[in-house]
Amino acid sequence: MTIRLMLSVLVFLLPVATMGQGKNTGDQTAIEDVIKELFAAYRAGDSSRVAAVFTRDAMIRSLYTKAEGENVITEAKPIDVLLDYIGGGLAEEHDERIWDIQVNADDQLATVWARYVFYLGGKLTHCGTETFLLRKQNNKWQIFFLADTRQTSGCKVPAEVKK
């Protein structure tokens, strides 16, 4: 009786547990390429290339902790704020590097979670985690939401990622 019950549960749960698997690997490289292109374009100060990896209505938010310990989440900003900033000319090199990239995808939706470190003019200014939501439309992945955390101290950056 117990074996029969366990087999019934297994037969029921197996399709649920494997849902979306197989779709992830086919698109994983394409999704990672979008993220890598974002940082290459940002480093190059090319707002047109940055714009190409985002949907037109993409939004950005940041989370950080104030010196007094208060947790803050910024107001959602349209991607145009970042594009205008980059398009205005970057006085110093903006070099954002990522590692520990985790990609999950199913159908037309993907998430990317990655650790990052940000260098401004060659100096480490902050680090944290970034998460991206992407959608696939017309066989092309684009970011529609980006959120990041920001820490200005305690950044543990792997040697192969350090500048």
C-alpha positions as CSV (number, residue, x, y, z in Angstrom):
1,M,0.0,0.0,0.0
2,T,2.8,2.5,1.0
3,I,4.8,1.7,-2.2
4,R,1.7,2.2,-4.3
5,L,1.0,5.6,-2.7
6,M,4.7,6.7,-3.2
7,L,4.6,5.6,-6.8
8,S,1.4,7.6,-7.3
9,V,2.9,10.7,-5.8
10,L,6.1,10.3,-7.9
11,V,4.1,9.9,-11.1
12,F,2.2,13.0,-10.2
13,L,5.2,15.1,-9.2
14,L,7.7,14.1,-11.9
15,P,6.1,16.2,-14.6
16,V,5.9,19.2,-12.3
17,A,9.5,18.8,-11.1
18,T,10.8,18.7,-14.7
19,M,8.7,21.6,-16.0
20,G,10.8,24.1,-17.9
21,Q,13.9,21.9,-17.8
22,G,15.6,21.6,-21.2
23,K,14.4,25.0,-22.2
24,N,16.9,26.6,-19.9
25,T,20.1,25.2,-21.6
26,G,19.1,26.1,-25.2
27,D,18.7,29.8,-24.3
28,Q,21.2,30.1,-21.4
29,T,24.1,31.2,-23.7
30,A,21.9,33.8,-25.5
31,I,20.7,35.1,-22.1
32,E,24.3,35.4,-20.7
33,D,25.4,37.1,-23.9
34,V,22.7,39.8,-23.4
35,I,24.1,40.5,-19.9
36,K,27.7,40.4,-21.1
37,E,26.9,42.8,-23.9
38,L,25.3,45.2,-21.4
39,F,28.5,45.5,-19.4
40,A,30.7,45.7,-22.5
41,A,28.6,48.5,-23.9
42,Y,28.5,50.3,-20.5
43,R,32.3,50.1,-20.2
44,A,32.6,51.5,-23.8
45,G,30.2,54.3,-22.9
46,D,27.9,53.3,-25.8
47,S,24.3,54.2,-24.9
48,S,22.9,52.8,-28.2
49,R,24.4,49.3,-27.5
50,V,23.1,49.5,-23.9
51,A,19.6,50.5,-25.2
52,A,19.6,47.5,-27.5
53,V,19.7,45.0,-24.6
54,F,16.7,46.6,-22.8
55,T,13.0,46.8,-23.7
56,R,11.8,50.4,-24.3
57,D,9.8,50.3,-21.1
58,A,12.5,48.7,-18.8
59,M,12.8,49.8,-15.2
60,I,15.7,49.9,-12.7
61,R,15.7,49.9,-8.9
62,S,18.5,49.7,-6.3
63,L,18.5,48.5,-2.7
64,Y,21.1,49.7,-0.2
65,T,21.5,50.3,3.5
66,K,22.2,53.8,4.8
67,A,25.0,54.4,7.3
68,E,22.4,54.5,10.1
69,G,21.3,51.0,9.2
70,E,18.0,52.0,7.4
71,N,17.2,49.8,4.4
72,V,16.3,51.7,1.3
73,I,14.8,50.8,-2.1
74,T,15.0,53.5,-4.7
75,E,12.0,54.7,-6.8
76,A,11.7,52.7,-10.0
77,K,13.4,54.6,-12.8
78,P,12.9,54.2,-16.5
79,I,15.9,52.9,-18.5
80,D,16.1,56.3,-20.2
81,V,17.7,57.6,-17.0
82,L,20.7,55.3,-17.5
83,L,20.8,55.8,-21.2
84,D,20.9,59.6,-20.8
85,Y,23.7,59.3,-18.2
86,I,25.8,57.1,-20.5
87,G,24.9,59.2,-23.6
88,G,26.0,62.4,-21.8
89,G,29.6,61.1,-21.9
90,L,31.3,59.3,-19.1
91,A,34.2,61.3,-17.6
92,E,35.8,58.2,-16.1
93,E,35.8,54.5,-17.0
94,H,32.8,52.6,-15.7
95,D,33.8,49.0,-15.3
96,E,31.3,46.6,-13.8
97,R,32.3,43.0,-13.5
98,I,30.1,40.0,-12.7
99,W,30.6,36.5,-11.5
100,D,28.6,33.6,-10.0
101,I,26.0,34.0,-12.8
102,Q,22.8,32.0,-12.3
103,V,20.4,31.7,-15.2
104,N,16.8,30.3,-15.1
105,A,14.6,30.4,-18.2
106,D,11.2,29.1,-19.2
107,D,9.4,29.9,-22.4
108,Q,9.7,33.7,-22.8
109,L,10.8,34.6,-19.3
110,A,14.3,34.4,-17.8
111,T,16.0,35.5,-14.6
112,V,19.7,36.2,-14.1
113,W,21.3,36.5,-10.7
114,A,24.9,37.6,-10.4
115,R,27.4,39.0,-8.0
116,Y,29.1,42.2,-9.2
117,V,31.8,44.7,-8.4
118,F,31.9,48.3,-9.8
119,Y,35.0,50.3,-10.6
120,L,34.9,54.0,-11.3
121,G,38.1,55.3,-12.9
122,G,39.8,52.1,-11.8
123,K,38.8,52.5,-8.1
124,L,36.4,50.0,-6.5
125,T,33.3,52.0,-5.4
126,H,30.8,49.3,-4.5
127,C,29.7,45.7,-5.0
128,G,26.6,43.6,-4.6
129,T,24.1,41.4,-6.4
130,E,22.2,42.2,-9.6
131,T,19.1,40.5,-10.7
132,F,17.7,40.8,-14.2
133,L,14.3,39.9,-15.6
134,L,14.4,39.2,-19.3
135,R,11.7,38.4,-21.9
136,K,12.0,36.7,-25.3
137,Q,10.2,38.3,-28.2
138,N,10.8,37.6,-31.8
139,N,13.5,35.2,-30.8
140,K,15.5,37.9,-29.0
141,W,16.1,38.2,-25.3
142,Q,15.9,41.7,-23.7
143,I,16.0,43.0,-20.1
144,F,12.8,44.5,-18.8
145,F,13.8,44.9,-15.2
146,L,17.0,45.3,-13.3
147,A,17.5,45.5,-9.6
148,D,20.7,45.7,-7.6
149,T,22.0,45.8,-4.1
150,R,24.9,48.1,-3.2
151,Q,27.6,47.7,-0.6
152,T,30.5,50.1,-0.2
153,S,32.5,47.9,2.2
154,G,33.1,44.3,2.7
155,C,33.3,43.5,-1.0
156,K,34.8,40.0,-1.4
157,V,35.8,39.9,-5.1
158,P,37.4,36.7,-6.5
159,A,41.0,37.2,-7.7
160,E,40.0,36.4,-11.4
161,V,37.4,39.2,-11.3
162,K,39.5,41.9,-9.6
163,K,40.8,44.8,-11.7
